[in-house]
């Protein structure tokens, strides 16, 4: 229960930055290519941040100082980013923002998985974050107070939401933010044993990375697609719909993970990403957007708990922050960086539908890799029996 409020406030921040950061950058007059580059810098800094904060959290045995510091970075960068129109300074500020923002969930997820142990239900506590995301994104869509239609207002909301999150981190009792819990069982690698645990971790991270690379056009350019191509002032509603679809699946994800396993579920969610991108391509309408957003139930509602469970099964509690940093940095940050840069170029020269269609190939590659790993696991198990 002590982590409910921190998760709630963390995803209030997500509800501001995820849908509206591309709009903030575009609102400063930058081209689609430049938007993609700046979003790439955001993700690039987001790769370094979790490793930096995760390393020191594991070394100190405490995550609370890092959780406080990352929100200080968001508060420091939010409004200046909205005011500055010089590319180099914008790049510096967005790097600070990315380093802080992308470090929030690896640290918080490390704390959660350690406290919950092997039998706890991560999906339930993470569903609180999805709920707060929905509430905040609908508030921003409908509220007349500081409407999110200018870069400055978006910057102010980044700061206000980060202040709330900072407060929630400060009041967490220190005994819940330690790097290990007595009696927490240490994972033994994987079903293939300790010797092959590291290769399977690497292969699983590659599947996760290809999945998130396929999702990069959705996370980075969907807001602009809705406003610029469909001329639909419903960014908040579109994101709220996706998160609403994810919420019940997040809540019951633990049942699916126990029944089917984390890695097979990652493959299922990858197929869902490919289908979602195909819907954007074949049905460039408001109705198509609505149907595609409902697939967020699999693309994130099942994907994220499965990814966290996979990492937690391979990394012991005393290195959990580093493990979650691997997931959020190499598994999510790096592919999103590449996807944003490529996406900006594709949009500027070929348009949004070409962007969505071309990235289906990464989902296909992830599925091929999973089939190869699955076959290898079956042969290994057969050989040991």
C-alpha positions as CSV (number, residue, x, y, z in Angstrom):
1,X,0.0,0.0,0.0
2,X,2.9,2.3,0.6
3,X,3.7,2.2,-3.1
4,X,0.2,3.0,-4.4
5,X,0.6,6.8,-4.1
6,X,4.0,6.9,-5.7
7,X,2.7,4.9,-8.7
8,X,-0.3,7.1,-8.9
9,X,1.7,10.3,-9.0
10,X,4.4,8.9,-11.3
11,X,1.8,8.2,-14.0
12,X,0.3,11.6,-13.6
13,X,3.6,12.8,-14.9
14,X,3.5,10.2,-17.7
15,X,0.0,11.6,-18.7
16,X,1.6,15.0,-19.3
17,X,4.8,14.0,-21.0
18,X,3.8,11.0,-23.1
19,X,1.0,12.6,-25.2
20,X,2.2,16.2,-25.1
21,X,5.9,16.3,-25.4
22,X,5.9,15.9,-29.2
23,X,3.2,18.7,-29.3
24,X,5.4,20.9,-27.1
25,X,8.3,20.5,-29.5
26,X,6.3,20.9,-32.6
27,X,4.6,24.0,-31.2
28,X,8.0,25.6,-31.1
29,X,8.2,25.5,-34.8
30,X,10.5,22.6,-35.3
31,X,10.1,20.4,-38.4
32,X,9.0,16.7,-38.2
33,X,12.6,15.6,-38.7
34,X,13.8,17.9,-35.9
35,X,11.0,16.7,-33.7
36,X,12.2,13.1,-34.3
37,X,15.8,14.1,-33.5
38,X,14.9,15.9,-30.3
39,X,12.7,12.9,-29.2
40,X,15.7,10.7,-30.0
41,X,17.9,12.8,-27.7
42,X,15.2,12.5,-25.1
43,X,15.3,8.7,-25.4
44,X,19.1,8.7,-25.7
45,X,19.4,10.5,-22.4
46,X,16.8,8.1,-21.0
47,X,19.2,5.2,-21.7
48,X,22.0,6.7,-19.6
49,X,19.7,7.9,-16.8
50,X,18.4,4.5,-15.5
51,X,21.9,3.0,-15.7
52,X,23.4,5.9,-13.7
53,X,20.7,6.1,-11.0
54,X,20.2,2.3,-10.9
55,X,23.9,1.7,-10.4
56,X,24.1,4.0,-7.4
57,X,20.8,2.8,-6.0
58,X,22.1,-0.8,-6.0
59,X,25.4,0.3,-4.6
60,X,23.9,2.4,-1.8
61,X,21.2,-0.2,-1.1
62,X,18.6,2.6,-1.2
63,X,16.4,3.8,-4.0
64,X,14.7,6.8,-2.4
65,X,17.5,9.4,-3.0
66,X,17.5,8.5,-6.7
67,X,13.7,8.7,-6.9
68,X,13.8,12.2,-5.4
69,X,16.6,13.4,-7.7
70,X,14.9,12.3,-10.9
71,X,11.9,14.5,-10.2
72,X,14.1,17.4,-9.3
73,X,15.5,17.1,-12.9
74,X,12.0,17.2,-14.4
75,X,11.1,20.3,-12.3
76,X,14.3,22.0,-13.4
77,X,13.8,21.3,-17.2
78,X,10.1,21.6,-17.7
79,X,9.4,25.3,-18.1
80,X,12.8,26.3,-19.7
81,X,12.2,23.7,-22.4
82,X,8.9,25.3,-23.3
83,X,10.4,28.8,-23.4
84,X,13.6,28.2,-25.4
85,X,13.6,28.0,-29.2
86,X,17.3,27.5,-29.8
87,X,18.0,23.9,-31.0
88,X,21.1,23.3,-29.0
89,X,19.6,24.5,-25.8
90,X,16.4,22.6,-26.5
91,X,18.5,19.5,-27.0
92,X,20.3,20.0,-23.7
93,X,17.1,20.6,-21.8
94,X,15.3,17.7,-23.3
95,X,18.3,15.5,-22.4
96,X,17.9,16.5,-18.8
97,X,14.1,15.8,-19.0
98,X,14.7,12.4,-20.6
99,X,17.3,11.4,-18.1
100,X,14.9,12.1,-15.2
101,X,11.7,10.9,-16.8
102,X,13.1,7.5,-18.1
103,X,14.7,6.8,-14.7
104,X,11.4,7.0,-12.7
105,X,9.9,3.6,-13.5
106,X,13.0,1.5,-13.4
107,X,13.7,2.6,-9.8
108,X,10.0,2.4,-8.8
109,X,9.6,-1.0,-10.4
110,X,12.8,-2.3,-8.7
111,X,11.3,-1.2,-5.3
112,X,8.0,-2.9,-6.2
113,X,9.3,-6.2,-7.3
114,X,11.6,-6.5,-4.3
115,X,8.8,-5.7,-1.9
116,X,6.3,-8.0,-3.7
117,X,8.7,-10.9,-4.0
118,X,7.9,-13.8,-6.4
119,X,4.3,-14.3,-5.3
120,X,3.2,-10.7,-5.3
121,X,1.0,-9.2,-8.0
122,X,2.9,-6.4,-9.7
123,X,0.1,-5.9,-12.2
124,X,-2.4,-4.8,-9.5
125,X,-0.1,-2.1,-8.1
126,X,0.9,-1.0,-11.6
127,X,-2.8,-0.7,-12.6
128,X,-3.0,2.2,-10.1
129,X,-0.6,4.0,-12.5
130,X,-2.8,3.3,-15.5
131,X,-5.8,4.7,-13.6
132,X,-4.0,7.9,-12.7
133,X,-2.9,8.2,-16.3
134,X,-6.5,8.0,-17.5
135,X,-7.7,10.5,-14.9
136,X,-5.0,13.1,-15.7
137,X,-5.1,12.8,-19.4
138,X,-8.9,13.3,-19.4
139,X,-8.5,16.2,-17.1
140,X,-6.0,17.8,-19.4
141,X,-8.2,17.2,-22.4
142,X,-11.3,18.7,-20.8
143,X,-10.0,21.3,-18.4
144,X,-10.1,25.0,-19.2
145,X,-7.4,25.7,-16.6
146,X,-4.0,25.9,-18.4
147,X,-5.2,24.2,-21.6
148,X,-2.4,22.1,-23.2
149,X,-2.5,23.9,-26.4
150,X,0.8,25.9,-26.0
151,X,4.3,24.8,-25.1
152,X,4.4,27.0,-22.0
153,X,1.2,25.5,-20.6
154,X,2.6,22.0,-21.3
155,X,5.8,22.9,-19.5
156,X,3.9,24.2,-16.5
157,X,2.0,20.9,-16.3
158,X,5.2,19.0,-16.4
159,X,6.5,21.0,-13.4
160,X,3.2,20.8,-11.4
161,X,2.9,17.0,-11.9
162,X,6.5,16.5,-11.0
163,X,6.2,18.4,-7.8
164,X,3.3,16.1,-6.8
165,X,5.4,13.0,-7.6
166,X,8.4,14.4,-5.7
167,X,6.2,14.8,-2.6
168,X,5.0,11.2,-2.9
169,X,8.6,10.0,-3.1
170,X,9.7,12.0,-0.1
171,X,7.0,10.5,2.2
172,X,7.7,6.8,1.3
173,X,9.1,5.2,4.5
174,X,12.7,4.3,4.0
175,X,12.2,0.7,5.0
176,X,10.3,0.1,1.8
177,X,12.9,1.5,-0.6
178,X,15.9,-0.7,0.4
179,X,17.6,-2.8,-2.3
180,X,16.8,-6.1,-0.7
181,X,14.2,-7.7,1.5
182,X,14.8,-10.4,4.0
183,X,13.2,-13.6,2.9
184,X,12.9,-12.6,-0.7
185,X,13.9,-15.6,-2.8
186,X,16.7,-15.0,-5.3
187,X,15.7,-16.1,-8.8
188,X,17.8,-19.0,-10.2
189,X,18.1,-17.6,-13.7
190,X,15.8,-19.3,-16.1
191,X,14.2,-22.7,-16.9
192,X,17.3,-23.5,-18.9
193,X,19.5,-23.2,-15.8
194,X,22.2,-20.7,-14.7
195,X,24.6,-21.4,-17.6
196,X,22.1,-20.4,-20.3
197,X,20.3,-17.8,-18.2
198,X,22.4,-14.9,-19.5
199,X,21.9,-15.8,-23.2
200,X,18.2,-16.1,-22.7
201,X,18.1,-12.7,-20.9
202,X,19.9,-11.2,-23.9
203,X,17.5,-12.8,-26.3
204,X,14.5,-11.7,-24.3
205,X,15.8,-8.2,-24.2
206,X,16.2,-8.3,-28.0
207,X,12.6,-9.4,-28.4
208,X,11.5,-6.6,-26.0
209,X,13.6,-4.1,-28.0
210,X,12.1,-5.1,-31.4
211,X,8.7,-4.9,-29.8
212,X,9.3,-1.3,-28.6
213,X,10.9,-0.3,-31.9
214,X,7.7,-1.4,-33.6
215,X,5.7,0.7,-31.1
216,X,7.9,3.8,-31.5
217,X,5.6,5.4,-34.2
218,X,2.7,5.1,-31.8
219,X,4.5,6.5,-28.8
220,X,6.3,9.2,-30.7
221,X,4.1,10.3,-33.5
222,X,0.5,9.3,-32.8
223,X,-0.4,12.6,-31.2
224,X,0.9,14.5,-34.2
225,X,-0.9,12.1,-36.6
226,X,-4.2,12.7,-34.8
227,X,-3.9,16.5,-34.8
228,X,-2.1,17.1,-38.2
229,X,-3.5,14.4,-40.4
230,X,-7.0,13.7,-39.0
231,X,-7.4,17.3,-37.7
232,X,-8.9,15.8,-34.6
233,X,-8.4,17.7,-31.3
234,X,-8.7,14.6,-29.2
235,X,-5.1,13.7,-28.2
236,X,-6.1,13.3,-24.5
237,X,-9.1,11.2,-25.4
238,X,-7.1,8.9,-27.7
239,X,-4.5,8.2,-25.0
240,X,-7.1,7.8,-22.3
241,X,-8.9,5.2,-24.4
242,X,-5.6,3.3,-24.8
243,X,-4.9,3.4,-21.1
244,X,-8.5,2.4,-20.2
245,X,-8.1,-0.6,-22.5
246,X,-4.9,-1.5,-20.7
247,X,-6.2,-1.2,-17.2
248,X,-8.1,-4.5,-16.7
249,X,-5.4,-6.5,-18.5
250,X,-2.8,-4.9,-16.3
251,X,-4.8,-5.9,-13.3
252,X,-5.1,-9.6,-14.2
253,X,-1.8,-9.9,-16.0
254,X,-0.3,-12.0,-13.2
255,X,-2.7,-14.8,-14.0
256,X,-1.6,-14.9,-17.6
257,X,2.0,-14.8,-16.7
258,X,1.7,-17.7,-14.3
259,X,-0.3,-19.7,-16.8
260,X,1.6,-19.1,-20.0
261,X,4.9,-17.6,-19.0
262,X,6.4,-14.2,-19.6
263,X,8.3,-14.9,-22.8
264,X,5.3,-16.4,-24.8
265,X,3.2,-13.4,-23.7
266,X,5.9,-11.1,-25.1
267,X,5.4,-12.8,-28.4
268,X,1.6,-12.4,-28.3
269,X,1.9,-8.7,-27.5
270,X,4.4,-8.3,-30.4
271,X,1.8,-9.7,-32.8
272,X,-0.7,-7.3,-31.3
273,X,1.7,-4.4,-32.1
274,X,1.9,-5.5,-35.7
275,X,-1.9,-5.7,-36.0
276,X,-2.3,-2.3,-34.4
277,X,0.1,-0.7,-36.9
278,X,-1.7,-2.4,-39.8
279,X,-5.0,-0.8,-38.6
280,X,-3.4,2.7,-38.7
281,X,-2.3,2.0,-42.2
282,X,-5.5,0.4,-43.6
283,X,-8.0,2.6,-41.7
284,X,-6.8,6.2,-41.5
285,X,-10.0,7.4,-39.8
286,X,-11.2,8.3,-36.4
287,X,-12.8,4.8,-36.1
288,X,-9.5,3.1,-37.1
289,X,-7.7,5.1,-34.4
290,X,-10.3,4.0,-31.8
291,X,-10.1,0.3,-32.7
292,X,-6.3,0.4,-32.8
293,X,-6.0,2.1,-29.4
294,X,-8.0,-0.7,-27.8
295,X,-5.1,-3.1,-28.7
296,X,-3.1,-1.2,-26.1
297,X,-4.7,-3.8,-23.8
298,X,-2.1,-6.3,-25.2
299,X,0.6,-3.8,-26.5
300,X,1.2,-2.5,-23.0
301,X,-1.4,-3.9,-20.5
302,X,0.1,-7.4,-20.9
303,X,3.5,-6.5,-22.4
304,X,4.8,-4.4,-19.5
305,X,4.0,-6.8,-16.6
306,X,5.3,-9.7,-18.7
307,X,8.6,-7.8,-19.4
308,X,9.0,-6.9,-15.8
309,X,8.3,-10.5,-14.8
310,X,10.9,-11.8,-17.3
311,X,13.6,-9.4,-16.0
312,X,12.8,-10.2,-12.4
313,X,13.1,-13.9,-13.1
314,X,16.6,-13.4,-14.4
315,X,18.0,-10.8,-12.1
316,X,18.5,-11.2,-8.3
317,X,17.0,-8.6,-5.9
318,X,20.3,-7.0,-5.1
319,X,20.8,-6.1,-8.8
320,X,17.1,-5.4,-9.5
321,X,17.5,-1.7,-10.3
322,X,20.2,-2.5,-12.8
323,X,18.0,-5.2,-14.3
324,X,15.0,-2.8,-14.7
325,X,17.4,-0.3,-16.1
326,X,18.4,-2.8,-18.8
327,X,14.8,-3.2,-19.7
328,X,13.9,0.5,-19.7
329,X,17.2,1.5,-21.4
330,X,18.3,-1.1,-23.9
331,X,14.8,-2.7,-24.2
332,X,12.8,0.5,-24.5
333,X,15.0,3.6,-24.6
334,X,17.4,2.7,-27.4
335,X,14.8,1.3,-29.8
336,X,12.5,4.3,-29.1
337,X,15.5,6.6,-29.8
338,X,16.1,4.9,-33.2
339,X,12.4,4.8,-34.0
340,X,11.9,8.5,-33.3
341,X,14.8,9.5,-35.5
342,X,13.8,7.2,-38.3
343,X,10.2,8.1,-37.8
344,X,10.8,11.9,-38.2
345,X,12.6,11.3,-41.5
346,X,9.9,9.0,-42.8
347,X,7.0,11.3,-41.8
348,X,8.7,14.3,-43.5
349,X,9.3,12.5,-46.8
350,X,6.6,9.8,-47.0
351,X,3.9,10.6,-44.5
352,X,2.4,8.9,-41.4
353,X,0.9,5.9,-43.1
354,X,4.3,4.9,-44.5
355,X,5.7,5.3,-41.0
356,X,3.2,2.9,-39.5
357,X,3.4,0.4,-42.3
358,X,7.2,0.2,-42.4
359,X,7.6,-0.5,-38.7
360,X,5.5,-3.6,-38.9
361,X,8.7,-5.3,-40.1
362,X,10.2,-5.0,-36.6
363,X,7.3,-6.8,-35.1
364,X,7.8,-9.6,-37.6
365,X,11.5,-9.9,-36.8
366,X,10.7,-10.2,-33.1
367,X,8.2,-13.0,-33.8
368,X,10.8,-14.8,-35.9
369,X,13.4,-14.5,-33.0
370,X,10.8,-15.8,-30.5
371,X,10.1,-18.9,-32.7
372,X,13.8,-19.6,-32.9
373,X,14.2,-19.3,-29.1
374,X,11.2,-21.4,-28.4
375,X,12.5,-24.1,-30.7
376,X,15.9,-24.0,-28.9
377,X,14.2,-24.2,-25.5
378,X,12.2,-27.3,-26.5
379,X,15.2,-29.0,-27.9
380,X,17.2,-28.2,-24.7
381,X,14.4,-29.5,-22.5
382,X,14.1,-32.7,-24.6
383,X,17.8,-33.2,-24.4
384,X,17.8,-33.0,-20.6
385,X,14.9,-35.3,-20.1
